[in-house]
């Protein structure tokens, strides 16, 4: 490998000008609805409607974590003299912490509190009775398999999606209140999940060939124009081969000839060759 050589600022500046920002993300909860007495019914009985579950609680999430994972390993000795090898045997997923603004009706705090209350169930007695005790519910009734964290950029086109399987609140941290220096009240909750899926998982993304982060980085024609002749890239869409780029296959000829859409000026095109690229 040759030694590194100096580069101009103009050569490295684009790399640092295209970094992701931490403040653009969205959390979408999906509440399980199984069992004779589902979680959605329990939350409604506590004054938390479906719209809050699906929309408002995600907007009130003021801090989230992109999930991570690690491997549990085992040492293997004896394969090679004097060498100890490590082999992975189990993938471990780290829990995530979500921080929420508490609205003045305390719905976000009650959402977390009563989700955890539902998990532990009850014995049938009233909570103030001495004989009251907990009886855990079946995991399928309280684990969410459709909750997502979507990290996107300001243009709302580049994004990365994480889907959680088996997610449920594990620990609701105590929330401190005090007289001096009044601030926005926040609640922090730790969530456990069985695993996560990186990338889109919808049937539409599967049909377009861009699910699970498949496809090249240039898969969005509106964000990337790295080619000298964009018509050569867009023409296969008319033959139904656009799925290999992660684009819809039903793109008409008028779309690929539209310079406002493709960035290609075809006014001087001859014999099917495109004109200059508008950068």
TAHUPE-V694701 format. One record per run of one state. SS is the DSSP state (helix for helix, strand for strand, loop for the rest). FROM is the first residue (numbers start at 0). TO is the last residue. If there is no record, write none. Layout:
ss = {SS	SS}
from = {FROM	FROM}
to = {TO	TO}
//
This chain:
ss = {loop	helix	loop	strand	loop	helix	loop	helix	loop	strand	loop	strand	loop	strand	loop	strand	loop	helix	loop	helix	loop	strand	loop	strand	loop	strand	loop	strand	loop	strand	loop	strand	loop	helix	loop	helix	loop	helix	loop	helix	loop	helix	loop	helix	loop	strand	loop	strand	loop	strand	loop	strand	loop}
from = {0	8	17	24	28	38	45	49	59	60	63	68	77	83	93	95	101	106	120	138	142	143	144	146	152	158	165	166	172	185	192	194	198	202	207	210	213	229	239	241	245	252	256	258	262	263	264	269	270	272	273	276	277}
to = {7	16	23	27	37	44	48	58	59	62	67	76	82	92	94	100	105	119	137	141	142	143	145	151	157	164	165	171	184	191	193	197	201	206	209	212	228	238	240	244	251	255	257	261	262	263	268	269	271	272	275	276	278}
//
